[in-house]
């Protein structure tokens, strides 16, 4: 982004300003869709998102200024927000306010109208406010604040046309400025305003919210509800993902069949055929059909919880235990994101203000098992702990095993965070506040379309980028012969002593290492190695059970593999994300070493203990 | 009138107190959130393990740790 003053007639630059939690980002997304990108304005460190909207008669460029509670010069975000508004780069500043909590938005509105050339007040959640009894007359509000006013519903994309006409009006006309100069007490003005116009304000904590909070944050019910909700989300993700997984697998089979025939027709050598079909395409098929469906289900579920207003309650409930571990409540949210994908969880750590606490959250995120590790846990618990129990009860047992694994991950996260904040990341607890938004009905359609499209596309891109080269490498290792065996068998036998010490074996360890690009391929690599196959292949769980037991697997082995799956280095995408977010290689190394060390210790202990029971 | 000066950390659920002074490192951030002198604060509840407190101030609902509330003084009977 450059600080150009491009005041061309047909391009209107609009800044979106406002406090956090007013739906500014939702509005920005609704206005700019896929065209948005982030960048650093005038070389500052705060990232700003920019996007375009092309209407039939005009072009608009929207700039999403960081959400702040005030325009003072305290934090980098506030400084950038104030500077951007003051510099006049934007033709119009749209102040987004939450109509259901309008009173809280007035102070910032007054600050902005004092310094911006042209302003517009955009009341988001207007229909929700009116349904609850607020009377929002745009003419009345215009006469109070001296700027054009518009009512929108960002989630439902309503009122956007009116927003554009109001922006045009603000750009074109001379602003009728609200006479609030220095010296006039803004809070007195606000108090008087809502005494004179009581119909503008709603109770910020309605009875309905109080009732819901009594259950979701009550002393006896908060934790059971969270655990139940976790189990439910896991169960839905795992259960629903089976269908698209199977469908994708057959799609890939069809594609592979076509490519295979093409290669045969081109008289390609057998090794090339195997490399492309078994190696590259086989790995791609496994990764995509296993990775895509759970994430496409998990993240919409997560967004629904976010939209409803429940997520801050999770952070609120878990702030005390996290504070005892030296962290803050927002880490609970990054842990939830990490359940879907650790790379997303690491990026999500931006919501944590304190750099020390943010680092703790980043370094421990991989202790929350991502969607990619679910299949490992499910497969193994299905074979070793729920054998013989089919259908729905069998599914429930594996969902339970998964929930227990996740809870173990939670416990370990608290433990490791405690150790980190007592040693490497020592410091004072940060100032922690969390705004609790009102409970709102999520817009399911918007969540589904937005989450599905965004998430699916980005996962797909990443899977292809990572899985194709990984498939190539794995094929080479499994098929290039050196000395008496393949390179892979050599690696496997070298790692065997270490593997056995950890209650596993060389094959499993090699599989974990080769699974660095994507956790989904760990078990498939192990199976391929056991069966001395040339590539990853689909197997029924019966066939898998056969192979594992005939290679010496016991229930103890399954436990060790599950624990190591929980506690080992993050996948390559996550490691790259950590480098991007922290900027330092040493944190990447730490993020890889910490969980692996923990996993090794735990597995060695389990192996030791299980030795006494055999 | 036997009111004594105490901090907002002593607020009980359902109670409504008026802010007297804010001091300390977090003072400016608290001010931005609505804890200005003379502002009315209502305690809406506590987290299951006792901390943080859910408060309503300036038309906003926020969770604040008792530790940070200790830097806000109020008059209480």
Interface residues (C-beta under 8 A of the other chain):
Chain A: X69 X70 X72 X74 X101 X102 X103 X104 X105 X106 X107 X187 X201 X204 X205 X210 X213 X214 X217 X218 X219 X220 X222 X223 X312 X316 X317 X319 X320 X321 X323 X329 X429 X431 X432 X433 X434 X435 X436 X437 X438
Chain B: X25 X26 X28 X29 X32 X33 X34 X36 X38 X39 X44 X45 X47 X48 X49 X50 X51 X52 X54 X56 X58 X59 X60 X61 X62 X63 X64 X65 X67 X68
